Amino acid sequence: MAIFEKSSATSGKWAKATELQDVKSARIVSEARKVESQFQDEKTGAYKMQTVAKVQFEGIEEALNVSLNRATVDGLIEAFGKDSASWQGHDLRVQTEKVQVAGRNTRALYLIPLGFRMTEDEGGYTIIVPERKPEGEAMSAFNAKRSSAEEDELPL
């Protein structure tokens, strides 16, 4: 007997960073949710999870699905709190950057709260921090959080 589980597929069009290079602002219009991505964990074979929200981009009629990267999620948490319902309706600056992922050049999409900026931490990771917070203080707090989260994932 085959057992099936109900799918929670995300409907609608997906944002492509390569098509948003000229867009300057956006607003999140749905709560974010965790859904399976198309990528699998190399060790376990399980599908990795991604954080997805509907985003209304300036000049685009339909709200698009966006897989929010870690830097964007951390910036939204710092700006508006942990509840993704509170991320909705705020003006966000749209920024795309050329990045290399798994040896392939691609474009990453960042949604940056007003009053925040994108920078790098000491390890070269992209982070989004308040403009008012001294860079060293923000990076130290972020790195402490990243180190504790990654300890379980690092092979010995």
LODREN-406172 format. One record per residue: x negated, y, z negated of N, C-alpha, C, O, CB in turn; residue number from 0; residue in three letters. Coordinates in steps of 0.1 Angstrom, whole numbers, plus 2048, in hexadecimal, padded with zeros to 3 digits. Glycine has a CB too. Layout:
REM residues N
{{X Y Z} {X Y Z} {X Y Z} {X Y Z} {X Y Z} NUM ALA};
...
//
This chain:
REM residues 156
{{7F8 7F4 800} {800 800 800} {7F7 80C 800} {7EE 80D 7F8} {80A 800 7F4} 0 MET};
{{7FA 816 808} {7F3 822 809} {7F9 82D 800} {805 82E 800} {7F2 828 818} 1 ALA};
{{7F1 833 7F8} {7F5 83E 7EF} {7F2 84B 7F5} {7E6 84D 7F9} {7EF 83C 7E1} 2 ILE};
{{7FB 855 7F5} {7F9 862 7FA} {7FB 86C 7F0} {804 86B 7E7} {802 865 807} 3 PHE};
{{7F4 877 7F1} {7F6 883 7E8} {7FB 88E 7F0} {7F7 890 7FC} {7EA 886 7E0} 4 GLU};
{{803 897 7EB} {808 8A2 7F2} {7FD 8AC 7F5} {7F5 8AF 7EC} {813 8A9 7EA} 5 LYS};
{{7FC 8B1 801} {7F2 8BA 805} {7F5 8C8 801} {801 8CC 801} {7F0 8B9 815} 6 SER};
{{7EB 8CF 7FD} {7ED 8DD 7FA} {7E5 8E6 804} {7DE 8EF 800} {7E9 8E0 7EB} 7 SER};
{{7E8 8E3 811} {7E0 8EA 81B} {7E4 8F9 81B} {7EF 8FD 817} {7E4 8E4 829} 8 ALA};
{{7DA 901 81E} {7DC 90F 81F} {7E0 913 82D} {7DA 910 837} {7CE 917 81B} 9 THR};
{{7EC 91A 82D} {7F2 91D 83A} {7ED 92B 83E} {7E9 933 836} {801 91D 83A} 10 SER};
{{7ED 92E 84B} {7EA 93B 850} {7DC 93B 856} {7D4 932 855} {7EB 945 845} 11 GLY};
{{7D9 947 85C} {7CC 949 862} {7C1 94B 858} {7C3 950 84D} {7CC 954 86C} 12 LYS};
{{7B5 948 85C} {7A9 94A 853} {7A1 955 858} {79F 958 864} {7A0 93D 853} 13 TRP};
{{79B 95D 84F} {792 968 852} {785 963 857} {780 959 852} {790 972 846} 14 ALA};
{{780 96A 861} {772 966 866} {76A 973 865} {76D 97D 86A} {773 962 875} 15 LYS};
{{75F 972 85D} {757 97D 85A} {751 984 867} {750 990 867} {74B 979 851} 16 ALA};
{{74F 97C 871} {74A 981 87E} {754 98A 884} {750 993 88D} {746 976 887} 17 THR};
{{761 989 881} {76B 991 887} {76F 99D 87E} {777 9A5 882} {777 989 88A} 18 GLU};
{{769 99E 873} {76C 9A9 869} {761 9B3 867} {761 9BA 85D} {770 9A2 85C} 19 LEU};
{{757 9B3 86F} {74B 9BC 86D} {74F 9CB 86E} {748 9D3 867} {741 9B9 878} 20 GLN};
{{75A 9CE 875} {75E 9DC 875} {769 9E0 86B} {76D 9EC 86A} {763 9E0 883} 21 ASP};
{{76E 9D6 864} {778 9D9 859} {771 9DE 84D} {767 9D9 848} {780 9CC 856} 22 VAL};
{{777 9E9 847} {771 9F0 83C} {778 9ED 82E} {771 9ED 824} {771 9FE 83E} 23 LYS};
{{785 9E9 82F} {78C 9E7 822} {796 9DC 823} {79A 9D8 82E} {793 9F4 81D} 24 SER};
{{79A 9D7 817} {7A4 9CC 817} {7AA 9CC 809} {7A6 9D3 800} {79D 9BE 81A} 25 ALA};
{{7B5 9C4 807} {7BB 9C1 7FA} {7BF 9B3 7FA} {7C3 9AD 803} {7C8 9CA 7F9} 26 ARG};
{{7BC 9AD 7EE} {7C1 99F 7EC} {7D0 9A0 7E9} {7D5 9A8 7E1} {7B9 998 7DF} 27 ILE};
{{7D8 997 7F0} {7E6 997 7EF} {7EC 98A 7E9} {7F8 989 7EA} {7EC 99A 7FC} 28 VAL};
{{7E4 981 7E4} {7E9 975 7DE} {7E0 971 7D2} {7D4 976 7D2} {7EA 96A 7E8} 29 SER};
{{7E5 969 7CA} {7DC 963 7C0} {7D2 95A 7C7} {7D5 954 7D1} {7E4 95C 7B5} 30 GLU};
{{7C6 959 7C2} {7BC 950 7C7} {7BF 942 7C2} {7C5 940 7B7} {7AD 954 7C3} 31 ALA};
{{7BB 938 7CA} {7BD 92A 7C5} {7B2 922 7CA} {7AB 925 7D4} {7CB 924 7CA} 32 ARG};
{{7AF 917 7C3} {7A4 90E 7C6} {7AA 903 7D0} {7B4 8FD 7CD} {79E 907 7B9} 33 LYS};
{{7A4 901 7DB} {7A8 8F7 7E5} {79B 8F0 7EA} {790 8F5 7E9} {7B0 8FE 7F1} 34 VAL};
{{79D 8E4 7EF} {792 8DD 7F5} {78D 8E4 801} {794 8EA 809} {796 8CF 7F9} 35 GLU};
{{780 8E4 802} {779 8EA 80E} {776 8DF 818} {77A 8D4 816} {76C 8F2 80A} 36 SER};
{{770 8E3 823} {76D 8D9 82D} {75F 8D3 82B} {75B 8CA 832} {76C 8E0 83B} 37 GLN};
{{758 8D7 820} {74B 8D3 81D} {74B 8C8 812} {753 8C9 808} {742 8DE 819} 38 PHE};
{{743 8BE 813} {742 8B4 809} {735 8B5 801} {72B 8B9 806} {743 8A6 810} 39 GLN};
{{736 8B0 7F4} {72B 8B0 7EB} {722 8A4 7F0} {726 899 7F3} {72F 8AD 7DD} 40 ASP};
{{715 8A7 7F2} {70C 89D 7F7} {70A 891 7EE} {708 886 7F3} {6FE 8A4 7FA} 41 GLU};
{{70B 893 7E1} {709 888 7D8} {716 87F 7D7} {715 873 7D7} {706 88E 7CA} 42 LYS};
{{721 886 7D5} {72E 87E 7D2} {736 87B 7DE} {73F 872 7DE} {735 885 7C8} 43 THR};
{{735 884 7E9} {73E 882 7F4} {74B 889 7F3} {753 88A 7FC} {740 874 7F8} 44 GLY};
{{74E 88E 7E7} {75A 895 7E4} {75A 8A3 7EB} {750 8A9 7EC} {75D 897 7D5} 45 ALA};
{{766 8A7 7EF} {767 8B4 7F5} {765 8BF 7EB} {76A 8BE 7E0} {774 8B6 7FC} 46 TYR};
{{75D 8C9 7EE} {75A 8D4 7E5} {767 8DD 7E5} {76F 8DD 7EE} {74E 8DD 7EA} 47 LYS};
{{768 8E5 7DA} {774 8EE 7D9} {770 8FC 7DD} {764 900 7DC} {779 8EE 7CA} 48 MET};
{{77A 903 7E2} {777 911 7E5} {783 919 7E0} {78E 914 7DE} {777 913 7F5} 49 GLN};
{{780 926 7DD} {78A 92F 7D8} {790 937 7E3} {788 93E 7EA} {784 939 7CD} 50 THR};
{{79D 936 7E6} {7A3 93C 7F1} {7AE 946 7ED} {7B6 943 7E4} {7A9 931 7FA} 51 VAL};
{{7AE 951 7F3} {7B9 95B 7F1} {7BD 961 7FE} {7B5 961 808} {7B4 966 7E7} 52 ALA};
{{7C9 966 7FF} {7CE 96E 80B} {7C9 97C 809} {7CA 982 7FF} {7DE 96D 80C} 53 LYS};
{{7C3 981 814} {7BE 98F 814} {7C4 997 820} {7C4 992 82B} {7AE 98F 814} 54 VAL};
{{7C8 9A3 81D} {7CD 9AC 827} {7C2 9B6 82B} {7BE 9BE 823} {7DA 9B4 822} 55 GLN};
{{7BD 9B4 837} {7B2 9BD 83C} {7B7 9C9 843} {7C1 9C8 84A} {7A9 9B5 845} 56 PHE};
{{7B1 9D4 841} {7B4 9E1 848} {7B5 9DE 857} {7AB 9D9 85D} {7AA 9EC 844} 57 GLU};
{{7C0 9E2 85D} {7C1 9E1 86C} {7C5 9D4 871} {7C6 9D2 87D} {7B4 9E5 872} 58 GLY};
{{7C7 9CA 868} {7CB 9BD 86D} {7D9 9BA 867} {7DB 9BB 85B} {7C1 9B1 868} 59 ILE};
{{7E3 9B7 86F} {7F1 9B6 86B} {7F3 9AB 861} {7FA 9AD 857} {7F9 9B4 877} 60 GLU};
{{7EE 99F 864} {7F0 993 85C} {7E6 991 851} {7DA 993 853} {7F1 986 865} 61 GLU};
{{7EA 98E 845} {7E1 98B 83A} {7DA 97E 83E} {7E0 974 843} {7E8 98A 82C} 62 ALA};
{{7CD 97D 83B} {7C5 971 83F} {7C0 96A 833} {7BE 970 828} {7B9 975 848} 63 LEU};
{{7BE 95D 834} {7B8 955 82A} {7A9 958 829} {7A2 959 834} {7BA 945 82C} 64 ASN};
{{7A4 959 81D} {796 95C 81C} {790 952 811} {796 951 806} {793 96B 818} 65 VAL};
{{785 94B 814} {77E 943 80A} {775 94D 803} {76B 952 809} {776 937 811} 66 SER};
{{778 950 7F6} {771 95A 7EF} {763 954 7EA} {764 949 7E3} {779 95F 7E3} 67 LEU};
{{758 95A 7ED} {74B 954 7E9} {749 958 7DA} {750 960 7D4} {740 95A 7F2} 68 ASN};
{{73F 952 7D4} {73C 953 7C6} {739 962 7C3} {73E 967 7B8} {730 94B 7C2} 69 ARG};
{{732 969 7CB} {72F 977 7C8} {73C 980 7C7} {73E 988 7BE} {725 97D 7D2} 70 ALA};
{{745 97D 7D1} {752 985 7D1} {75A 981 7C5} {75F 98A 7BE} {759 981 7DE} 71 THR};
{{75B 974 7C2} {763 970 7B6} {75D 976 7A9} {765 97B 7A1} {763 961 7B5} 72 VAL};
{{750 976 7A7} {74A 97B 79B} {74D 98A 79A} {750 990 78F} {73B 978 79B} 73 ASP};
{{74C 991 7A6} {74F 9A0 7A6} {75D 9A3 7A2} {760 9AC 79B} {74B 9A6 7B3} 74 GLY};
{{767 99B 7A8} {775 99D 7A5} {778 99A 796} {780 9A1 790} {77D 994 7AE} 75 LEU};
{{771 990 791} {773 98D 782} {76E 998 77A} {775 99D 770} {76C 980 77E} 76 ILE};
{{763 99E 77D} {75D 9A9 775} {766 9B5 777} {768 9BD 76D} {74F 9AC 779} 77 GLU};
{{76C 9B8 783} {774 9C4 785} {782 9C3 77F} {787 9CC 779} {774 9C6 794} 78 ALA};
{{788 9B7 781} {796 9B6 77E} {79A 9AB 774} {7A6 9A9 771} {79E 9B4 78B} 79 PHE};
{{791 9A3 770} {794 998 766} {795 98A 76D} {794 989 779} {7A1 99B 760} 80 GLY};
{{796 980 765} {796 972 769} {7A2 96D 770} {7A2 964 778} {793 969 75D} 81 LYS};
{{7AE 974 76E} {7BA 970 774} {7BB 975 782} {7BB 981 784} {7C6 974 76B} 82 ASP};
{{7BB 96C 78C} {7BB 971 79A} {7C7 979 79E} {7C7 980 7A8} {7B9 965 7A3} 83 SER};
{{7D2 978 796} {7DE 980 799} {7DA 98F 797} {7E0 997 79E} {7E9 97C 78F} 84 ALA};
{{7D1 992 78E} {7CD 9A0 78C} {7C3 9A5 797} {7C0 9B1 797} {7C6 9A1 77E} 85 SER};
{{7BF 99C 7A0} {7B6 9A1 7AB} {7BE 9A7 7B6} {7B9 9AE 7BF} {7AE 995 7B0} 86 TRP};
{{7CB 9A5 7B6} {7D4 9A9 7C1} {7D6 9B8 7C1} {7D7 9BE 7B7} {7E1 9A2 7C1} 87 GLN};
{{7D7 9BE 7CE} {7DB 9CB 7CF} {7D0 9D6 7CE} {7D3 9E2 7D0} {7E5 9CE 7C6} 88 GLY};
{{7C4 9D2 7CA} {7B9 9DC 7C9} {7B2 9DE 7D6} {7B1 9D5 7DE} {7AF 9D7 7BE} 89 HIS};
{{7AE 9EB 7D9} {7A6 9ED 7E5} {798 9E7 7E3} {792 9E9 7D8} {7A5 9FD 7E7} 90 ASP};
{{794 9E0 7ED} {787 9D9 7ED} {77F 9DD 7F9} {785 9DF 804} {788 9CA 7EC} 91 LEU};
{{772 9DF 7F8} {76A 9E2 803} {766 9D5 809} {763 9CB 802} {75D 9EA 7FF} 92 ARG};
{{767 9D4 817} {763 9C8 81E} {755 9CA 823} {751 9D4 829} {76D 9C6 82A} 93 VAL};
{{74D 9C0 821} {73F 9C0 825} {73B 9B2 82B} {73E 9A8 824} {735 9C4 81A} 94 GLN};
{{735 9B2 837} {731 9A5 83C} {722 9A6 83D} {71C 9B0 840} {737 9A2 84A} 95 THR};
{{71B 99A 83B} {70D 99A 83B} {709 98D 842} {70F 983 841} {707 999 82C} 96 GLU};
{{6FE 98E 84A} {6F8 983 851} {6F1 97B 846} {6E8 980 83F} {6EF 987 85D} 97 LYS};
{{6F4 96E 845} {6EE 965 83C} {6EA 957 842} {6EF 954 84D} {6F7 963 82F} 98 VAL};
{{6E2 950 83C} {6DE 943 840} {6E4 938 836} {6E1 939 82B} {6CF 941 842} 99 GLN};
{{6EC 92F 83C} {6F3 925 834} {6EF 917 83A} {6F2 915 846} {702 927 833} 100 VAL};
{{6E9 90F 832} {6E5 902 837} {6DD 902 844} {6DF 8FA 84D} {6F1 8F9 839} 101 ALA};
{{6D4 90C 845} {6CC 90E 850} {6D2 914 85C} {6CC 915 867} {6C7 900 854} 102 GLY};
{{6DF 919 85B} {6E6 91F 866} {6E9 92D 863} {6EE 931 858} {6F3 917 869} 103 ARG};
{{6E7 936 86D} {6EA 944 86B} {6F9 946 86D} {700 941 876} {6E3 94D 875} 104 ASN};
{{6FF 94E 863} {70E 950 864} {710 95E 85D} {707 964 859} {716 945 85C} 105 THR};
{{71C 962 85C} {720 96E 855} {728 96B 849} {731 963 849} {728 978 85F} 106 ARG};
{{725 972 83E} {72C 970 831} {735 97C 82F} {731 987 833} {722 96E 825} 107 ALA};
{{740 97A 829} {74A 985 827} {74A 988 818} {74C 97E 810} {758 981 82C} 108 LEU};
{{749 994 814} {749 998 806} {754 9A3 804} {756 9AC 80C} {73C 99E 801} 109 TYR};
{{75C 9A1 7FA} {767 9AB 7F6} {762 9B1 7E9} {761 9AB 7DF} {775 9A4 7F4} 110 LEU};
{{75F 9BE 7EA} {759 9C5 7DF} {762 9D0 7D9} {767 9D9 7E0} {74C 9CC 7E4} 111 ILE};
{{765 9CE 7CC} {76E 9D8 7C5} {767 9E6 7C6} {75B 9E8 7C6} {770 9D4 7B6} 112 PRO};
{{770 9F0 7C7} {76B 9FE 7C7} {764 A01 7BA} {768 9FC 7AF} {777 A08 7C9} 113 LEU};
{{759 A08 7BA} {751 A0A 7AE} {746 9FF 7AC} {73F 9FF 7A2} {759 A0C 7A2} 114 GLY};
{{746 9F5 7B5} {73C 9EA 7B4} {733 9EB 7C0} {736 9F1 7CA} {744 9DD 7B3} 115 PHE};
{{728 9E3 7BF} {71F 9E3 7CA} {719 9D5 7CB} {719 9CD 7C1} {713 9ED 7C9} 116 ARG};
{{714 9D2 7D7} {70D 9C5 7D9} {6FE 9C6 7D7} {6F9 9D0 7DC} {711 9BF 7E7} 117 MET};
{{6F8 9BD 7D1} {6EA 9BD 7CF} {6E5 9AE 7CE} {6ED 9A5 7D0} {6E5 9C5 7C2} 118 THR};
{{6D8 9AC 7CA} {6D3 99F 7C8} {6CE 99E 7BA} {6C9 9A7 7B4} {6C8 99C 7D2} 119 GLU};
{{6CF 992 7B4} {6C9 98F 7A7} {6BB 98B 7A9} {6B5 98B 7B4} {6D1 984 7A0} 120 ASP};
{{6B4 988 79E} {6A5 985 79F} {6A3 979 7A7} {698 977 7AC} {6A0 983 791} 121 GLU};
{{6AC 970 7A8} {6AB 963 7B0} {6AE 965 7BF} {6AE 95C 7C6} {6B3 959 7AA} 122 GLY};
{{6B2 971 7C3} {6B6 974 7D1} {6C4 971 7D4} {6C8 972 7E0} {6AD 96C 7D9} 123 GLY};
{{6CC 96E 7CA} {6DA 96B 7CD} {6E2 978 7CE} {6DF 982 7C6} {6E1 962 7C1} 124 TYR};
{{6EC 979 7D7} {6F4 985 7D8} {6FE 986 7CC} {704 97C 7C9} {6FC 985 7E5} 125 THR};
{{6FF 991 7C6} {708 994 7BB} {70F 9A1 7BE} {70A 9AA 7C5} {701 994 7AE} 126 ILE};
{{71B 9A2 7B8} {722 9AF 7B8} {724 9B4 7AA} {729 9AD 7A1} {731 9AD 7BF} 127 ILE};
{{71F 9C0 7A8} {71E 9C6 79B} {724 9D4 79B} {725 9DB 7A5} {70F 9C6 796} 128 VAL};
{{728 9D8 78F} {72D 9E6 78E} {722 9F0 791} {717 9EE 78D} {733 9E9 780} 129 PRO};
{{726 9FB 797} {71C A05 79A} {716 A0C 78E} {70B A10 78D} {721 A10 7A4} 130 GLU};
{{71F A0C 783} {71B A13 777} {711 A0B 76E} {70B A11 766} {727 A17 76F} 131 ARG};
{{711 9FE 770} {709 9F5 767} {6FB 9F5 76C} {6F8 9F3 778} {70F 9E7 766} 132 LYS};
{{6F1 9F7 763} {6E3 9F6 767} {6E0 9E8 76E} {6E5 9DE 769} {6D9 9F8 75B} 133 PRO};
{{6D9 9E8 779} {6D7 9DC 781} {6D1 9D1 779} {6D5 9C5 77A} {6CE 9DF 78C} 134 GLU};
{{6C7 9D4 770} {6C0 9C9 768} {6C9 9C3 75F} {6C9 9B6 75D} {6B4 9CF 761} 135 GLY};
{{6D2 9CA 758} {6DC 9C5 74F} {6E6 9BC 756} {6E9 9B1 751} {6E3 9D0 748} 136 GLU};
{{6EB 9C0 762} {6F4 9B8 769} {6EE 9AB 76E} {6F4 9A0 76D} {6FA 9C0 775} 137 ALA};
{{6E2 9AC 773} {6DB 9A0 778} {6D8 996 76D} {6D9 98A 76F} {6CF 9A4 780} 138 MET};
{{6D4 99B 762} {6D0 992 757} {6DD 98A 752} {6DC 97E 750} {6CA 99A 74B} 139 SER};
{{6E8 991 751} {6F4 98A 74D} {6F9 980 757} {6FD 975 754} {6FF 995 74A} 140 ALA};
{{6F8 984 764} {6FC 97B 76F} {6F3 96F 76F} {6F8 964 770} {6FB 983 77C} 141 PHE};
{{6E6 971 76E} {6DC 966 76F} {6DE 95C 763} {6DD 950 765} {6CE 96B 76F} 142 ASN};
{{6E1 961 757} {6E4 959 74C} {6F0 950 74F} {6F0 944 74B} {6E6 961 73F} 143 ALA};
{{6FA 956 754} {706 94E 758} {703 944 763} {708 938 762} {712 958 75C} 144 LYS};
{{6FC 948 76D} {6F9 93F 778} {6F0 933 773} {6F2 928 777} {6F1 947 784} 145 ARG};
{{6E6 936 76B} {6DD 92C 766} {6E5 921 75E} {6E3 915 760} {6D2 932 75D} 146 SER};
{{6EE 925 755} {6F5 91C 74D} {6FF 914 756} {701 908 753} {6FD 923 742} 147 SER};
{{704 91A 760} {70E 913 769} {706 909 772} {70C 8FE 776} {715 91C 772} 148 ALA};
{{6FA 90C 776} {6F3 904 780} {6EA 8F9 779} {6E6 8F0 780} {6E9 90D 788} 149 GLU};
{{6E8 8F9 76C} {6E0 8EF 765} {6E6 8E1 768} {6DE 8D8 76A} {6E0 8F2 756} 150 GLU};
{{6F3 8E0 768} {6F9 8D3 76A} {6F8 8CE 778} {6F9 8C2 77B} {708 8D3 766} 151 ASP};
{{6F6 8D7 782} {6F5 8D3 790} {6E7 8D1 795} {6E6 8CB 79F} {6FC 8DE 798} 152 GLU};
{{6DD 8D5 78D} {6D0 8D3 792} {6CB 8C5 790} {6CB 8C0 785} {6C6 8DD 78C} 153 LEU};
{{6C5 8BE 79A} {6C0 8B1 798} {6B3 8B2 790} {6AB 8BC 791} {6BD 8AA 7A6} 154 PRO};
{{6B0 8A8 789} {6A3 8A7 781} {698 8A1 788} {68D 8A0 783} {6A5 8A0 773} 155 LEU};
//
